[in-house]
Amino acid sequence: MKTLLLPKLLAGALALLLTITIAGYLIFLRPVAQPFTADPARLFNHGSIGNESTRGLPYWIWRVLPQMFPQYLPGRQEGYGSLGLFWEAGEELPVGFSKKTIGVIPFVAANCAFCHQSTYRLRADEPSTLVVGGTGGAVDPQGFLRFLMRAGADPRFTGDNFIKEITAIYDMPLWEQLLYRFVLVPFTKSALIEQVRRNAWMDSRPDWGGGRIDPFNPVKFFNLKLADDGTIGNSDMMPLWNLAALKEGSGYALHWDGLSTSLEETALAGAIGDGLVSNAYADTKENLARIDDFIRLNQPPPSPFRTTLKAGDPFRVETAQVEAGRVVYRNQCAECHEPTGARYRTVIPAGEIGTDRHRIDMWTQQSADRYNHYEPGYDWKFKAFQKVNGYLANELTGLWLRGPYLHNGSVPNLRELLAPPQRRSSAFYRGYDLVDAKNGGFVSQGAEPERVGWRYETSTPGNGNSGHVYGVDLSDDEKENLLAYLKTL
């Protein structure tokens, strides 16, 4: 009798274990595909890049964090707006966040558009206009990281406090309350505290500041398991516009320092840096492929600088100046910045370009080798990472929206870019999105830029404004003509 009972007990235990395993997968692990959108811009702004299970926050925790811990947010706006993010009317999330259900719980995570978005205004009294795939503008990725880490370390980050805050705005079912109180809040707190350890390297470097990021040191130290080498990779976000020419196998360099020659690999590496892991890749391939297609064709808004505007309009440029400037551009700039130019999308040696070299020194041959052989046991098919010693000569599409200028955003406007480095501003304010009609770029001095932006000082390591002296010896008239033409790009 006992002999017969043992197999039954064993079978029952196995059935119970199987049931618990299946239930656990369905409740906590099963990814649910996002609703399909045919709009490529909306996919870019809110589509999943497969990082919700590793970097995502349970939706209701994400939703109430700014109300619970406003003192840890940067900037002077309320909520996630203080991070420089744009919130479109009618949307549930700001641009740059995706929402995807894992098991039965919706999670929110940052995606490509978190960094690649910007806004502009042509006049101070008008609302900001979103630019999809833009230069980052005022977006503050480091501010977001620090907000999460400081909130997670706060003793008020408890299940009881979250349930109180959530149920004040949402009639949460009891089962969901229990799941948040005893599982999701403690797990999230633990994960955020772990981020404090993981990102401790940031404390020994200058702050990134709004519109900037150090994108590859986190990858070096975490994904590639390299030792902290003290390097500084702070730089502006690159816009994702008009990249159709960057076909696979073209050999064109990408990133400020030319560290890859593949747009597909660049997009995939960006997703990995934001938390994509191999077991989520299959569910994300289609989204990433559609995002690649979108950024190849995505275009910035046309320049507001026109020869056809009425006299006195601040955005009017004179036809004669623009045509004369076009000639100067062909002679002085086209070799590097036009797709037909011999140096287009090549890397200009550091000794020639002369700009702040911290970003170059951040990326090493060892980093490239590790990434080309990333994650033994899973073939990501990386092969295009490389180490070079210089900075990229890229197209000038949407130049009027690319300010501040140079890879580290150290020159506030186009007029100063044509001046010798010693005559460029040593300090100015970034993050104000009013277009500078006179100088090209954005307004960077005055009470309002100081109020809403952050102070950029070129004496800070990584922020140097030297180099790129092309055109500084032109006559004053030639510079004015060239400036008039550059504003129209």
N, C-alpha and C positions, 0 to 999 in steps of 0.2 A: 504493500500500500504506500509506504513512504517512498519506495522507488518510483512509483507512478506519479506521486505528488510533486517530486522535485522537478521533472521536466515541465509540468504545468506552471509551477512557480517561476521557473526560468523563462518560459515563453511569455508569461504575464509581465515579468519585469522588462523583458525586451520590447514587448508591445508598448508598455508605458514609456520606456525610454524613447522609442521611435515617435510616439505621439508628442512627447515633450519637445523632441528635436524638431519635428515638423512645425509644431506650434511656435516654437522659438524663431524658426526661420521665417514663418509667415508674419509674425508680429514685429520682429526686429531687423531682419536681414533681406527679405525679398524686395528687390528694386522694382518699382512700378514706373513704366515709361511715362515721360511727360506727354501731355496732349500735343499732337502734331500741329505745327504752325507753318503755313506756306510763306509767311513774311520773313525773309532772310534777316532784315534788320532787327525784328523782334527776337528771332532766334539768337542773334549775336548778343542782344541786350539782356536776355533772360534765359537762354538755353543752358542746359546742363553740360558741364565738361567732365562729369564723372567723379566729382570730389565730395559729394554730399555725405558719403559714409565715413570719410576721413577728416574733412575740414568743416562739415556742415554743422549747423546748430538746429536743434528742434525748433520748429516754427514759432511756437509760443514763447520760448525762451528768447529767441531773436527779437520777437515782437515787443517784449516789455523791457528788454535790457536798457534802452535809453531812458525810460521813465524811472527805472530803479537806480541807475548809476549815472546820472547826467554829469556829475562832477568829473568823470573820467573821459568825457568826450572832448576833442579839440575844437577849436573854432568858436564862433559866437552865435551860430544858428542852433536851432533845436534839433534833437534827434539825429538821425543819420545824415541829415543835411549838413551837419557840422563837419562831416568828412569830405565835403565838396562833391557829394553825389547828386545826381539830377533825378528828380521824381516826376515822371510824366503823369499828367492828369488821367485818373481812372485806373492806373496800374496799382497792383497790390504791393509791389516791391520797387525800390529805387533801381535805376539802370545799374547793371553790374552784379545783380543777385539772381540766382536761379532758385526754383522751388521744386523739389522732387520728393515723392513719397518713398520711404524705405520701410518695408513691413506695413504698419498701419499709421506711421507717424510721418508727417511732412517735415522735411529738412530744408534749410536755406543755406546756400553757400555762395561765395564770390565766384564770378566767372571772368572771362577775358575782358568784358566791357567794364569791369570795375576800374581797371587802369586806363583802358582805351576809350575814354569818353571825354568830352569837353563842352564848354558853352561859350557863347559870345553875345555881346550887345553892341550895337552901333551907336546907341545914344543912352545916356545915363538913366533916363526915365522909362526905358522899355524893359520888358521881361527878358530873361536869358533864353537863348535858343540852343537846343541840344545839337551837338555834332557827334554823330555815331562814328566810333572808331577813331576819335580825336586824340589829342596829345596828353591827356591826363589833366591839364589845366590846374584845377585846385584840389584834385582828388588826393586823399591822404592815406595811403595803405598802411604806413607805419602807425599813424594815429588809430586806425581800426585795430591793428594788432595789439597796441598798448591798451586800448579801451577794453578789449576782451580779457587780456591778461590781468589787468587791475581789477576788473569786475569779478573775475573768477577767484582772485585772492581775497576778496572782501568777505568778512565773516557773515554779512547779510545775504550772501549767495546761498540760500537754503530753500528746501522744498516748500516749507510753510510760507515763506515770503513770496516765492514765485506764484504759488497757488492763489494767495490773496490778491496779488496784482493781476493775474490772468483772469480770475473769475469776476473781477470788477468790470471787465469789458467783454467777457465771453462766457456763456453758460456751458462750461465744460462738463461733460459727463463724468460720473464718478469713476468709471474704469480708467478714463484718461487722466483724471486728477491723480489717482493712485500711481499710474505709470510715470507721470511727471514727478510726483513728490518723491517716490522711492527708487526710481531708476534713472530717469533722464536728467534730472537736476544734479544728483550726485555724480553721475558719469560725466556730464558736461563740465562740472566744476573741476573734477580730476583732470580732464583733458586740457582745460585752460591753464591749470597750474603747471602741467607738463610743458605747455608752451612757454612759460616763464623760463624754465631751464633751457629749452631748445633755442630760445631767442636771446639768451643772455649776451651773446656776442655783440648785439646791437649797442649795448651800453658803453662800449669802448670806442665807438665811432661817432662822428657828427650825425645829427638827425638828418633824415632824408628830406623832410619838408614837403609841403603840398606840391603836387604835380610831379613828384620824383619817387624813385624807388631804387633799392639795391637788389636787383632781381636774381643775381647768380651766387652771391655769397651764401644765402640760405641753402641753395642747391648743393654747393660745394661741401658745406659743413654737415648737412643732414642726408641728402640723397646719395652723394658721392663719398661720404665718410672721410673727407679730407680734414686735416688739422686746421685750426684757426691760424691764418697766416697774417692777420692784422691789416689786410688790404681793405680799401674803400671802393665800392662799386657804385656809389650814388650817381644817378643820371636821370634825365628826363624820360618819360614814356614816349616811344615812337608812335606816330600816327599810322593807322592801317588804311591807307588810301592808294588807289591806283597801282596795285601790285601785280597786274596781269602779266607784265614782262618777266616776272620772276618764276619762270617755268622750271620744273624739276630738271636738273642737269645743265641749267644755264651757266652755273658757276658764279653767279652774282653773289656778292657778300650780303649778309644780313646782320642785324644788330649794330649798335654804334661802333663796336670794335671788330666787326666782321667775323664773329666767332662761329658762324655756321653759313653754309651755302644752300640750305634747303628750307623753303617756306613750310612745307609739310612737317618736317622735323622740328622746326621752330615752334609751330603751333602745338605739336604734341608735347614737346619739352615744356612749354608754358603750362599746359594742363598738368603735367607731372609735378612741376614746381608748385602748383596750387593744390596738389593732393590726389591727382589721379593715380590709381594703382592698377596693376595688371588684371586683377579679377573683375574690374569694372570697365575695362577698355572695350570689350566686345559690345557692351550696351551703349558705348559712347562714340564709337567709330563714325556712325552716320552723322551725328551732330558735328563732330570735328571736321568731317569732310565738307559738310555744308557751310560751316564757318569759314573754312579755307576758300571755298568758292566765293563766298560773300566778300571777304576782304580783298580778293584779287580785283573785284569789280567796284568796290565801294569808292565813292568820290566825295570830297568835301563840298560844302556849299561854294558857289562861284564867288569870286572876290567882289566886294561892294565898290571897289575903286573903279570908276568909269570915266571915260572921256566925254560921255554924253550927258552927264549930270549938269544941272544949272550952275552958273557961276555963283560962287559963294558956298556951295555945298562942300563940307569938309572932305568928302570922299571923291571929289572931282580931281582927275589928273589930266594934264594938258596933253593933247595928241602929239605935239612936237616933242615933248619931253619923253613920252613913252616910246616913240619910235627911235629917238636918239638913244634912249636907255637900252632898247632891244639890241642895238648895234654893240654897245659896250658889253652887254651880257654875252653876246655871241663870242666876243673877243676875250673876255675875262673869265667867264663862268661855265660856258656850255660844255667845255671839255670834260668837266667833272659831273655836272648836274643834269645834262641832257642824255637821254637813252642812246643818242647817236654819238656821244662823246667817248673818246678813247679811254677815259678813266672813270666812266660811269659805273657805279656799284662796285668799284674796286676800293682797296684800302690804301689811303694815303699815308706814307710812312710818318711815324711820330716825329722824327727829326725835321720833316718838312712842315707838317700841319701845325706843330708847336702848341697844341692845346693841352689842357690839364691831363696828365697821363695816368691818373689814379685808376680810371676804369680799365685802361689797357693792362695794367699790372695786376688787376684783380683776377683776370682770366689767364690760366696757366696751361702749359702743354699737358701737364698731368690731369687737369680738369677735362680737357678735350678727350684725352685717351680714356679716362674713366667713363665719360658719357657715351663715347662710341662703343663701349662694352658694358653698358649699363645693365644692372640687375641680372647677374648670371642665373640661368634657369628660365628666363623669359626673354625672347628675342624681340626687342623693340625696333630692330632694324636701323638703328642710328649709325650713320657713317659720315655725316657731313660736318661734325664739329671739328674746329681747327684752332690753332693759335697763331695770331698774326700780331704785328707790332705797329698799329696805326689806327686811324679812324675812317669810317665809311664816307664815301662821296655818293650821296643819294639824290633822288629826284626832289624838286622843290614844289611839288603839287601842294596847293593850299598853303603856300608860304605865309600868307597874311594871317593864318591861324596857328602858325607853328611857334610863335614867341612864348617865352624867351628863347634865345638862339644858342647854338652849339650843343654838343651832346649833354652837357650838364646844365643847360639853361642859364649860363652865366652872363649873357649879354641881353639886356632887356628889350632892345629894338633893333631894327635893320639899320637905322642911321648910325648907331654906335658900332654895329658890326663892320661898317666901312671906315671906322676911325681906328687909329693906332691903339693898341691895348692900354697904354698909359692914360688915354683920354676916355676910356670906358668907365661907366659907373662902378664904384667899388662896393656900393650897397644900394639896394632897391627893394621893392615889395612885389612879391609874386602872388598869383591867385585871384587877382581882380580881372574880370572878364570884359571890360570895356575896351574896344579896339582903339588903338592910338592912331588916329587918322593922319597925324603929322609925321610921325616917325616910323610907322610900321611895327606891328606887334601889339602889345597891350599896354595900357596906361599903368605905370609902375611907380610913380612918385605922387605924393599928395595925401591929403587927409583920408580919402576913401580907400585907396589902395592900402594904406597903413592900417585902417580899421578892419578891413575884411581879409587882408592877405597876411603873409608872413615875411619877415625880413631876411633877405638873402645877402650874405656877406662873402665877397670873393676871397677874403683872406682865410676862410675856413678850408681845411684840407679837402680836396676834391672839388672845390668850387672855383678854382682859378679861371680867370677870363682872358688869359694870354692866347696867342696864336691866331690862326686863320687870318692872316694879314693880307689876303688877296684883296686888291682894290683900294687899299688904304692910301696908295700914292696917286690915285686919280685926282684930277683937278676938282674943285668945288662944283663946277657945272656938270662934269661927268658924273659925280656922285649923286647930284640931284636928279639927273636924268635916269641913272641906273635905279635909284630908289623908286622913282615914279613907275618904272617898269616892274620891278620886283613886287610892288604892292598889288599888281594885277594878277599875279600868279596864284 
